[in-house]
Amino acid sequence: MSSRPPKFRPEAWLATVALIAICMISLGNVIVRYTTDASFAFTEEFSVFLLVVLTFAGAAVAARHNQHIRIELIEHYLPPVALKGLFVVQWLVSVAVFGITAWYGSVFAMQEYNWESLSPGLGLPSWIYVIWLPILSGAIVIRITQNLVDRLRGKKDPEIIHES
């Protein structure tokens, strides 16, 4: 067993905090609703925001571990040279999708900031919610690029530490 500490993955921590916050907010709202017949006003707004953060942060973690849902049948039957080409094509398509998401998310966040839009429920600046879309899309691009490098080098799982 290796004594090296696990690598720090900020998106894994962010996803964990978002999930815990969703659970606590929802539990608190349920308890208050059943004991007082009232409800917290902020729960839906924060829960939806945190669910988006959880989704994108979790996608970054999955990208790093090569765990995204895909059809692997082709990968199992290609020769190594063609397989590397397939990895690059998969990477290019993924970077294009998340690059576009990051770009339009940035434009949207900037528009929300410039227009001084407020959220409908709590009246908070909307850009605070939207800015996470381009940030976490960028994190996904970084993680899929790291995954591509690992796959081209022949590593199966980047987090497994092999003993000598």
N, C-alpha and C positions, 0 to 999 in steps of 0.2 A: 504494500500500500504506500502510495506517495504521500509525503508530508507537505506538499505544496498546497497553499490555500486555494479555494475555488476562485475563479476570476470574477471580478466585480462587473456585473451587468446592470447598468442603471435602468434599462428598460424592463428588466425582470423585477427590480424593486418597485418601479413605477406601477407596473401591472399589479403587483401584490398589494401595494398601498391603495390603488384604485378599487380592487376587489374588496378589500377589508372595509373601505369607506362606504361602498355601495351596500354591503351587508349591514353595517352599523346604522346607516341612514335609514335603510328599509326597516330594520328591526325597531329602531326608535320610533319611526312613524307608525308602525303597526301597534306598538305598545300604547302610544299616545292616542291613537284613533280608537282603540278598544276600551281605554280607560276614561277618556274624556269626550268621545264622540266628535272630536276635532282632528285636524290633520295639519302637519307642518306644510307650509307653502313652498318651501325650497326643495323638497325631496325629489320631485320629478325632474326639475331643472338640473340639479346636481347629479342625479343618478344617470340621466341621459349623457351628460358631459363625461362623467367618469366611465361610463360604458364604452364610449368612443375611445377614450384614453386607454382603457383596458384592452380593447380590440387591437388598436394599432401597436401598443407596447407588446402585447402577446404575439402579434404578427412578426415583430422584430426578433423576439426570442425564437419563434418557430423558424424564421429564416436563418438564423445563426446555426440552429441545430439540424437544418435540412429536413424539417418536419412538416412542410406545407403539403396540403393535399394535392396530389398529381397522379397522373397515370405513369407508372414505372415500367410497364410492359416493354416499351421501346428501349429503355435503358438496359434491361436485362439481356437483350439480344444484339446490341450493337458492339462492334469491335472497339477496343480502347481508343483508337484514334478518332473514330466517328463519335464516340461517347463524349470525348472532350469538346468536340464541336457542338454537340447537343447541349452540353452544360453552358457553353457561351451563348447559344441562342436563347436558352431559358433565362439566363442572366440579362441579356439585352432586352427581352420582352418585359421582364420584371422591372428593370431600371426605367424603361419607357413608361410603364404604368404608374409607378410610384414617383417618377420624376414629374409627370404631368399632374399627378395628385398634389405634389409639393408645390409646383408652380401655381396652379389654380387656387390651392389653399392659401398660399402667400398673398395672391392678388385679393382673394376674398377677405383675408384678415386685415389687409391694408385698407380695403374699402370700408370695412366695419369700423376701423380706427378713425379714418378720415371723416366718416359720416357720423361718428359719435353715437352709433347705434347702441341701444340698451336691450338687455334680455327682457322678454315679456313678463316673466314671473317675478324676478327680484330687482330688476332695473340695473343690473350690473353691466359694465361695458361688454358687448358681445365679442369683441376681438379677443378677450381673455379665454373664451371657450374655443374660438376658431384657430388661434395661433398654434395649438397643439397638432393640428392636422399636418401642416408642412414640416414641423419639427420631427414628428414621429415618422412621417413618410421618408424624411432624410435618414433617420435611424434605420429604417428598413433597408434603404439602398446601401447603407454602410454594411449592414449585416449580411445582405445577399452577396455583396462583393467579397466579404471575408469568406463566406461559404463557397463562393466560386473558386477562390484561391485554394482553399482546402481541398475541394473536390478535384481540381486540376492536379494537385500534388498527390492525390490518392488517399487522402484521409477520409475515413468514413464518418466519424463523429468528432468534431473539433474539441469537445470538452473532455473526452476520455484521455486520461494520462496513462501512457503505456509504461510499464516497468521494464527495466533492462535486466 
